[in-house]
Amino acid sequence: MDILICDDEPLAVERLSRLVSQLGHHVIATAQHGIQALEMVQQYEPDVILLDIQMPEMDGLTCAQHLSRLNPMPAVVFCTAYDVHALQAIQSQAKGYLLKPIAKSELQTVLDNVTKLTQAQISNIEQKEIMEEKNQRQQIAAKTYRGLELIPIENIYYFLADQKYVTVRHKNGSVLIDETLKDLEQEFAHKFIRIHRNALISLDYLDGMEVITSGQYHVRCRELDEKLAVSRRHLPLLRERMQNL
C-alpha cells in the first residue's frame, strides 16, 4: 500500500519509514503537520496516513476531521506517545491507534487489517459493477423500414452523433437511433469510450491510434477501413485506456 507519514519529529518519521518498508509497503511522502498532510493527501492519494496527534500548525485530530470529508478517504492510523486521545481517535473513524515507540508487529497487524478492508471495498465495487452490467441493455433497438431491429451491443463498432440522431455502426451495417450520446456513454461506460464530442468507440474493436498531422489523431476500428477523429480533449484518457487493454 502507499503510505503517507505525518509527524513533526524527524526520528519518528525515519523509524516509521523503515518499519513500513520492512513490511513491504511504500512511503510515498512525509509531512510535518496536518496542513501539509492535507495537501499531500490531495496530491499523492495515499491508501493510509500514519498520523501523529500533537503537531504544530494543525494537530492530528483536526487533520483527521478534514480527511473524513474526502472521498475516497485514506485510512487513518494514529501514531502517538499519548493514550488520552484514544476515544477521539475512534470517533474520527481511525483504523488504528498505536503508541510510541511503535512495535513492528503492532504496525503489521493494523496495516494487515487495513489491507483486508481495502480488498473488501474493492470486492464490493466489483460486485456493484457486475450487478450494473447485468441490468444494462444487451441490445440496441432501432426503428427502420424493416421494422424494429435489435442490434447486440457486442456487434456495435461505434456510436456517432449527428444533430438530433445517433448513428449505430455495427457488423451488418448502420442504423439511426433517437438517443443521446451522453446517455449511451453513461450506460455503456465499461464497453465504450468517448474519443470526440460526437463519437463513442467500442473498446473491443479499438485497433490502435495514429497521427494524421501535428496534434491530430485518428483511431482505427477493427474489421473496418473507417477511421475516426480523436479530439485533443479526449486524447489523454484514450491513451490511458489503451495502455490497459
PATORNU-801072 format. One record per residue (C-alpha): residue number from 1; x, y, z; chain; residue in three letters. Coordinates in nm, 4 decimals. Layout:
<rs>
+-----+----------+----------+----------+------+------+
: pos :        X :        Y :        Z : unit : code :
+-----+----------+----------+----------+------+------+
: NUM :        X :        Y :        Z :    A :  ALA :
...
+-----+----------+----------+----------+------+------+
</rs>
This chain:
<rs>
+-----+----------+----------+----------+------+------+
: pos :        X :        Y :        Z : unit : code :
+-----+----------+----------+----------+------+------+
:   1 :   0.0000 :   0.0000 :   0.0000 :    A :  MET :
:   2 :   0.1008 :   0.3641 :  -0.0491 :    A :  ASP :
:   3 :   0.1511 :   0.5304 :   0.2880 :    A :  ILE :
:   4 :   0.1906 :   0.8936 :   0.3956 :    A :  LEU :
:   5 :   0.3669 :   0.9616 :   0.7268 :    A :  ILE :
:   6 :   0.2826 :   1.2808 :   0.9150 :    A :  CYS :
:   7 :   0.4969 :   1.3586 :   1.2221 :    A :  ASP :
:   8 :   0.6943 :   1.6652 :   1.3281 :    A :  ASP :
:   9 :   0.9743 :   1.4538 :   1.4798 :    A :  GLU :
:  10 :   1.2360 :   1.3543 :   1.2167 :    A :  PRO :
:  11 :   1.3467 :   1.0493 :   1.4156 :    A :  LEU :
:  12 :   0.9887 :   0.9218 :   1.4379 :    A :  ALA :
:  13 :   0.9457 :   0.9677 :   1.0628 :    A :  VAL :
:  14 :   1.2704 :   0.7831 :   0.9973 :    A :  GLU :
:  15 :   1.1731 :   0.4907 :   1.2216 :    A :  ARG :
:  16 :   0.8208 :   0.4624 :   1.0777 :    A :  LEU :
:  17 :   0.9555 :   0.4789 :   0.7232 :    A :  SER :
:  18 :   1.1918 :   0.1931 :   0.7981 :    A :  ARG :
:  19 :   0.9158 :  -0.0204 :   0.9515 :    A :  LEU :
:  20 :   0.6784 :   0.0480 :   0.6616 :    A :  VAL :
:  21 :   0.9430 :  -0.0578 :   0.4093 :    A :  SER :
:  22 :   1.0279 :  -0.3710 :   0.6067 :    A :  GLN :
:  23 :   0.6593 :  -0.4681 :   0.5981 :    A :  LEU :
:  24 :   0.6530 :  -0.4426 :   0.2194 :    A :  GLY :
:  25 :   0.4683 :  -0.1132 :   0.1834 :    A :  HIS :
:  26 :   0.5719 :   0.2136 :   0.0205 :    A :  HIS :
:  27 :   0.6180 :   0.5556 :   0.1822 :    A :  VAL :
:  28 :   0.5103 :   0.7981 :  -0.0903 :    A :  ILE :
:  29 :   0.5583 :   1.1205 :   0.1116 :    A :  ALA :
:  30 :   0.6102 :   1.2641 :   0.4599 :    A :  THR :
:  31 :   0.4597 :   1.5709 :   0.6251 :    A :  ALA :
:  32 :   0.5435 :   1.7710 :   0.9392 :    A :  GLN :
:  33 :   0.1954 :   1.8906 :   1.0354 :    A :  HIS :
:  34 :  -0.1709 :   1.8500 :   0.9483 :    A :  GLY :
:  35 :  -0.1986 :   2.1258 :   0.6884 :    A :  ILE :
:  36 :   0.0904 :   1.9831 :   0.4932 :    A :  GLN :
:  37 :  -0.0601 :   1.6354 :   0.5248 :    A :  ALA :
:  38 :  -0.3907 :   1.7506 :   0.3734 :    A :  LEU :
:  39 :  -0.2073 :   1.8991 :   0.0759 :    A :  GLU :
:  40 :  -0.0080 :   1.5803 :   0.0226 :    A :  MET :
:  41 :  -0.3154 :   1.3576 :   0.0511 :    A :  VAL :
:  42 :  -0.4725 :   1.5548 :  -0.2334 :    A :  GLN :
:  43 :  -0.1531 :   1.5265 :  -0.4374 :    A :  GLN :
:  44 :  -0.0494 :   1.1638 :  -0.3745 :    A :  TYR :
:  45 :  -0.3809 :   0.9931 :  -0.2801 :    A :  GLU :
:  46 :  -0.2279 :   0.7500 :  -0.0258 :    A :  PRO :
:  47 :  -0.4062 :   0.4383 :   0.0933 :    A :  ASP :
:  48 :  -0.3026 :   0.5033 :   0.4550 :    A :  VAL :
:  49 :  -0.1819 :   0.8007 :   0.6576 :    A :  ILE :
:  50 :   0.0215 :   0.7369 :   0.9742 :    A :  LEU :
:  51 :  -0.0687 :   1.0454 :   1.1731 :    A :  LEU :
:  52 :   0.0853 :   1.1940 :   1.4857 :    A :  ASP :
:  53 :  -0.1515 :   1.3863 :   1.7130 :    A :  ILE :
:  54 :   0.0475 :   1.6661 :   1.8781 :    A :  GLN :
:  55 :   0.1954 :   1.8762 :   1.5982 :    A :  MET :
:  56 :   0.2316 :   2.2487 :   1.5184 :    A :  PRO :
:  57 :   0.0132 :   2.4360 :   1.2660 :    A :  GLU :
:  58 :  -0.2612 :   2.1671 :   1.2757 :    A :  MET :
:  59 :  -0.2826 :   1.8698 :   1.5110 :    A :  ASP :
:  60 :  -0.3628 :   1.5161 :   1.4028 :    A :  GLY :
:  61 :  -0.7203 :   1.5067 :   1.5315 :    A :  LEU :
:  62 :  -0.8142 :   1.8231 :   1.3405 :    A :  THR :
:  63 :  -0.6427 :   1.6858 :   1.0321 :    A :  CYS :
:  64 :  -0.8427 :   1.3634 :   1.0630 :    A :  ALA :
:  65 :  -1.1672 :   1.5620 :   1.0747 :    A :  GLN :
:  66 :  -1.0787 :   1.7223 :   0.7415 :    A :  HIS :
:  67 :  -0.9730 :   1.3865 :   0.5954 :    A :  LEU :
:  68 :  -1.3116 :   1.2363 :   0.6867 :    A :  SER :
:  69 :  -1.4749 :   1.4677 :   0.4329 :    A :  ARG :
:  70 :  -1.2685 :   1.3317 :   0.1451 :    A :  LEU :
:  71 :  -1.3941 :   1.0700 :  -0.0984 :    A :  ASN :
:  72 :  -1.2125 :   0.8391 :  -0.1073 :    A :  PRO :
:  73 :  -1.0792 :   0.8881 :   0.2434 :    A :  MET :
:  74 :  -0.7381 :   0.7379 :   0.3264 :    A :  PRO :
:  75 :  -0.7261 :   0.5005 :   0.6227 :    A :  ALA :
:  76 :  -0.6076 :   0.6975 :   0.9260 :    A :  VAL :
:  77 :  -0.3782 :   0.5317 :   1.1810 :    A :  VAL :
:  78 :  -0.2752 :   0.7489 :   1.4753 :    A :  PHE :
:  79 :   0.0819 :   0.7094 :   1.5976 :    A :  CYS :
:  80 :   0.1281 :   0.8977 :   1.9240 :    A :  THR :
:  81 :   0.3096 :   0.8966 :   2.2564 :    A :  ALA :
:  82 :  -0.0142 :   0.9630 :   2.4456 :    A :  TYR :
:  83 :  -0.3130 :   0.7381 :   2.5118 :    A :  ASP :
:  84 :  -0.5525 :   1.0118 :   2.6260 :    A :  VAL :
:  85 :  -0.6843 :   1.0746 :   2.2748 :    A :  HIS :
:  86 :  -0.7999 :   0.7196 :   2.2002 :    A :  ALA :
:  87 :  -1.1733 :   0.7975 :   2.2259 :    A :  LEU :
:  88 :  -1.1445 :   1.0991 :   1.9970 :    A :  GLN :
:  89 :  -0.9450 :   0.8875 :   1.7537 :    A :  ALA :
:  90 :  -1.2207 :   0.6261 :   1.7377 :    A :  ILE :
:  91 :  -1.4791 :   0.8983 :   1.6802 :    A :  GLN :
:  92 :  -1.2714 :   1.0280 :   1.3870 :    A :  SER :
:  93 :  -1.3075 :   0.6928 :   1.2029 :    A :  GLN :
:  94 :  -0.9439 :   0.5979 :   1.2644 :    A :  ALA :
:  95 :  -0.8450 :   0.2434 :   1.1687 :    A :  LYS :
:  96 :  -0.5787 :   0.2179 :   1.4347 :    A :  GLY :
:  97 :  -0.4221 :   0.3831 :   1.7398 :    A :  TYR :
:  98 :  -0.0586 :   0.2966 :   1.8057 :    A :  LEU :
:  99 :   0.1505 :   0.4138 :   2.0987 :    A :  LEU :
: 100 :   0.5140 :   0.5135 :   2.0525 :    A :  LYS :
: 101 :   0.7619 :   0.3510 :   2.0434 :    A :  PRO :
: 102 :   0.5679 :   0.1534 :   1.7830 :    A :  ILE :
: 103 :   0.6426 :  -0.2161 :   1.7597 :    A :  ALA :
: 104 :   0.6803 :  -0.3658 :   1.4150 :    A :  LYS :
: 105 :   0.4292 :  -0.6424 :   1.4975 :    A :  SER :
: 106 :   0.1648 :  -0.3900 :   1.6065 :    A :  GLU :
: 107 :   0.2081 :  -0.1848 :   1.2913 :    A :  LEU :
: 108 :   0.1849 :  -0.5002 :   1.0820 :    A :  GLN :
: 109 :  -0.1429 :  -0.6008 :   1.2496 :    A :  THR :
: 110 :  -0.3004 :  -0.2617 :   1.1814 :    A :  VAL :
: 111 :  -0.1814 :  -0.2480 :   0.8203 :    A :  LEU :
: 112 :  -0.2984 :  -0.6056 :   0.7586 :    A :  ASP :
: 113 :  -0.6441 :  -0.5080 :   0.8834 :    A :  ASN :
: 114 :  -0.6470 :  -0.2020 :   0.6565 :    A :  VAL :
: 115 :  -0.5444 :  -0.4213 :   0.3622 :    A :  THR :
: 116 :  -0.8369 :  -0.6554 :   0.4324 :    A :  LYS :
: 117 :  -1.0738 :  -0.3588 :   0.4443 :    A :  LEU :
: 118 :  -0.9365 :  -0.2267 :   0.1151 :    A :  THR :
: 119 :  -0.9802 :  -0.5659 :  -0.0509 :    A :  GLN :
: 120 :  -1.3362 :  -0.5849 :   0.0813 :    A :  ALA :
: 121 :  -1.4106 :  -0.2395 :  -0.0617 :    A :  GLN :
: 122 :  -1.2704 :  -0.3445 :  -0.3998 :    A :  ILE :
: 123 :  -1.4814 :  -0.6594 :  -0.3889 :    A :  SER :
: 124 :  -1.7942 :  -0.4560 :  -0.3136 :    A :  ASN :
: 125 :  -1.7193 :  -0.2228 :  -0.6059 :    A :  ILE :
: 126 :  -1.6660 :  -0.5190 :  -0.8390 :    A :  GLU :
: 127 :  -1.9927 :  -0.6777 :  -0.7273 :    A :  GLN :
: 128 :  -2.1746 :  -0.3493 :  -0.7841 :    A :  LYS :
: 129 :  -2.0269 :  -0.3230 :  -1.1344 :    A :  GLU :
: 130 :  -2.1370 :  -0.6800 :  -1.2106 :    A :  ILE :
: 131 :  -2.4919 :  -0.6038 :  -1.0984 :    A :  MET :
: 132 :  -2.4985 :  -0.2831 :  -1.3029 :    A :  GLU :
: 133 :  -2.3736 :  -0.4712 :  -1.6072 :    A :  GLU :
: 134 :  -2.6472 :  -0.7331 :  -1.5677 :    A :  LYS :
: 135 :  -2.9059 :  -0.4555 :  -1.5607 :    A :  ASN :
: 136 :  -2.7747 :  -0.2941 :  -1.8769 :    A :  GLN :
: 137 :  -2.9281 :  -0.3500 :  -2.2168 :    A :  ARG :
: 138 :  -2.7766 :  -0.6275 :  -2.4212 :    A :  GLN :
: 139 :  -2.9237 :  -0.4885 :  -2.7431 :    A :  GLN :
: 140 :  -2.9993 :  -0.1535 :  -2.9021 :    A :  ILE :
: 141 :  -3.3446 :  -0.1151 :  -3.0588 :    A :  ALA :
: 142 :  -3.3759 :   0.0839 :  -3.3819 :    A :  ALA :
: 143 :  -3.6809 :   0.1553 :  -3.5976 :    A :  LYS :
: 144 :  -3.6044 :   0.1003 :  -3.9665 :    A :  THR :
: 145 :  -3.8026 :   0.0421 :  -4.2865 :    A :  TYR :
: 146 :  -3.7837 :  -0.3281 :  -4.1995 :    A :  ARG :
: 147 :  -3.9487 :  -0.2662 :  -3.8655 :    A :  GLY :
: 148 :  -3.7828 :  -0.2908 :  -3.5262 :    A :  LEU :
: 149 :  -3.4212 :  -0.4075 :  -3.5413 :    A :  GLU :
: 150 :  -3.2324 :  -0.5328 :  -3.2369 :    A :  LEU :
: 151 :  -2.8552 :  -0.4877 :  -3.2559 :    A :  ILE :
: 152 :  -2.6471 :  -0.6792 :  -2.9974 :    A :  PRO :
: 153 :  -2.4110 :  -0.4499 :  -2.8073 :    A :  ILE :
: 154 :  -2.1173 :  -0.6813 :  -2.8834 :    A :  GLU :
: 155 :  -2.1771 :  -0.6241 :  -3.2569 :    A :  ASN :
: 156 :  -2.1516 :  -0.2450 :  -3.2393 :    A :  ILE :
: 157 :  -1.8303 :  -0.0755 :  -3.3549 :    A :  TYR :
: 158 :  -1.9150 :   0.2816 :  -3.2621 :    A :  TYR :
: 159 :  -2.1846 :   0.5439 :  -3.1976 :    A :  PHE :
: 160 :  -2.1645 :   0.8671 :  -3.3984 :    A :  LEU :
: 161 :  -2.3821 :   1.1679 :  -3.3166 :    A :  ALA :
: 162 :  -2.5236 :   1.3801 :  -3.5980 :    A :  ASP :
: 163 :  -2.7546 :   1.6617 :  -3.4917 :    A :  GLN :
: 164 :  -3.0520 :   1.5012 :  -3.3094 :    A :  LYS :
: 165 :  -2.9834 :   1.1388 :  -3.4067 :    A :  TYR :
: 166 :  -2.7046 :   0.8889 :  -3.3369 :    A :  VAL :
: 167 :  -2.5693 :   0.6506 :  -3.5987 :    A :  THR :
: 168 :  -2.5044 :   0.2988 :  -3.4730 :    A :  VAL :
: 169 :  -2.2336 :   0.1342 :  -3.6856 :    A :  ARG :
: 170 :  -2.2488 :  -0.2423 :  -3.6440 :    A :  HIS :
: 171 :  -2.1448 :  -0.5656 :  -3.8134 :    A :  LYS :
: 172 :  -2.4387 :  -0.5667 :  -4.0551 :    A :  ASN :
: 173 :  -2.4470 :  -0.2004 :  -4.1476 :    A :  GLY :
: 174 :  -2.5737 :   0.1079 :  -3.9672 :    A :  SER :
: 175 :  -2.8978 :   0.2426 :  -3.8234 :    A :  VAL :
: 176 :  -3.0188 :   0.5657 :  -3.6663 :    A :  LEU :
: 177 :  -3.1499 :   0.5849 :  -3.3114 :    A :  ILE :
: 178 :  -3.3179 :   0.8670 :  -3.1226 :    A :  ASP :
: 179 :  -3.0929 :   0.8617 :  -2.8153 :    A :  GLU :
: 180 :  -2.8239 :   1.0935 :  -2.6836 :    A :  THR :
: 181 :  -2.4552 :   1.0147 :  -2.6888 :    A :  LEU :
: 182 :  -2.4317 :   1.1242 :  -2.3253 :    A :  LYS :
: 183 :  -2.6866 :   0.8645 :  -2.2114 :    A :  ASP :
: 184 :  -2.5171 :   0.5919 :  -2.4157 :    A :  LEU :
: 185 :  -2.1791 :   0.6849 :  -2.2689 :    A :  GLU :
: 186 :  -2.3115 :   0.6611 :  -1.9133 :    A :  GLN :
: 187 :  -2.4875 :   0.3303 :  -1.9709 :    A :  GLU :
: 188 :  -2.2037 :   0.1566 :  -2.1542 :    A :  PHE :
: 189 :  -1.9009 :   0.3222 :  -1.9919 :    A :  ALA :
: 190 :  -1.7279 :  -0.0155 :  -1.9412 :    A :  HIS :
: 191 :  -1.7630 :  -0.1080 :  -2.3108 :    A :  LYS :
: 192 :  -1.7288 :   0.2211 :  -2.4993 :    A :  PHE :
: 193 :  -1.5037 :   0.5253 :  -2.4672 :    A :  ILE :
: 194 :  -1.5623 :   0.8782 :  -2.5923 :    A :  ARG :
: 195 :  -1.2991 :   0.9879 :  -2.8435 :    A :  ILE :
: 196 :  -1.4711 :   1.3031 :  -2.9683 :    A :  HIS :
: 197 :  -1.7684 :   1.5160 :  -2.8678 :    A :  ARG :
: 198 :  -1.9685 :   1.3264 :  -3.1327 :    A :  ASN :
: 199 :  -1.8235 :   0.9741 :  -3.1095 :    A :  ALA :
: 200 :  -1.8021 :   0.6692 :  -2.8827 :    A :  LEU :
: 201 :  -1.5986 :   0.3671 :  -2.9925 :    A :  ILE :
: 202 :  -1.6167 :   0.0107 :  -2.8639 :    A :  SER :
: 203 :  -1.3107 :  -0.0910 :  -2.6627 :    A :  LEU :
: 204 :  -1.3465 :  -0.4402 :  -2.8103 :    A :  ASP :
: 205 :  -1.2896 :  -0.3073 :  -3.1627 :    A :  TYR :
: 206 :  -1.0366 :  -0.0335 :  -3.0854 :    A :  LEU :
: 207 :  -0.7401 :  -0.1318 :  -3.3027 :    A :  ASP :
: 208 :  -0.4914 :   0.1496 :  -3.2495 :    A :  GLY :
: 209 :  -0.4243 :   0.5188 :  -3.2919 :    A :  MET :
: 210 :  -0.2208 :   0.7080 :  -3.5480 :    A :  GLU :
: 211 :  -0.1062 :   1.0650 :  -3.6046 :    A :  VAL :
: 212 :  -0.2538 :   1.2299 :  -3.9118 :    A :  ILE :
: 213 :  -0.0924 :   1.5735 :  -3.8789 :    A :  THR :
: 214 :   0.0744 :   1.7549 :  -3.5945 :    A :  SER :
: 215 :  -0.1617 :   1.7353 :  -3.2990 :    A :  GLY :
: 216 :  -0.4339 :   1.5452 :  -3.4876 :    A :  GLN :
: 217 :  -0.5095 :   1.1771 :  -3.4298 :    A :  TYR :
: 218 :  -0.7351 :   0.9074 :  -3.5723 :    A :  HIS :
: 219 :  -0.8272 :   0.5689 :  -3.4275 :    A :  VAL :
: 220 :  -0.8542 :   0.2502 :  -3.6281 :    A :  ARG :
: 221 :  -1.1549 :   0.0270 :  -3.5818 :    A :  CYS :
: 222 :  -1.1001 :  -0.3476 :  -3.6098 :    A :  ARG :
: 223 :  -1.2825 :  -0.5090 :  -3.9063 :    A :  GLU :
: 224 :  -1.3442 :  -0.1670 :  -4.0663 :    A :  LEU :
: 225 :  -1.1492 :   0.0535 :  -4.3072 :    A :  ASP :
: 226 :  -1.3067 :   0.3609 :  -4.1484 :    A :  GLU :
: 227 :  -1.1069 :   0.5836 :  -3.9146 :    A :  LYS :
: 228 :  -1.2497 :   0.8162 :  -3.6521 :    A :  LEU :
: 229 :  -1.1100 :   1.1509 :  -3.5387 :    A :  ALA :
: 230 :  -0.9873 :   1.1939 :  -3.1814 :    A :  VAL :
: 231 :  -1.0214 :   1.5337 :  -3.0133 :    A :  SER :
: 232 :  -0.7379 :   1.6732 :  -2.8023 :    A :  ARG :
: 233 :  -0.9700 :   1.6886 :  -2.5037 :    A :  ARG :
: 234 :  -1.0265 :   1.3118 :  -2.5041 :    A :  HIS :
: 235 :  -0.6761 :   1.2076 :  -2.6087 :    A :  LEU :
: 236 :  -0.5219 :   1.1621 :  -2.2576 :    A :  PRO :
: 237 :  -0.7989 :   0.9318 :  -2.1317 :    A :  LEU :
: 238 :  -0.7957 :   0.7342 :  -2.4571 :    A :  LEU :
: 239 :  -0.4211 :   0.6773 :  -2.4267 :    A :  ARG :
: 240 :  -0.4647 :   0.5628 :  -2.0671 :    A :  GLU :
: 241 :  -0.7418 :   0.3176 :  -2.1550 :    A :  ARG :
: 242 :  -0.5445 :   0.1795 :  -2.4487 :    A :  MET :
: 243 :  -0.2491 :   0.1046 :  -2.2213 :    A :  GLN :
: 244 :  -0.4789 :  -0.1073 :  -2.0034 :    A :  ASN :
: 245 :  -0.6331 :  -0.3075 :  -2.2872 :    A :  LEU :
+-----+----------+----------+----------+------+------+
</rs>
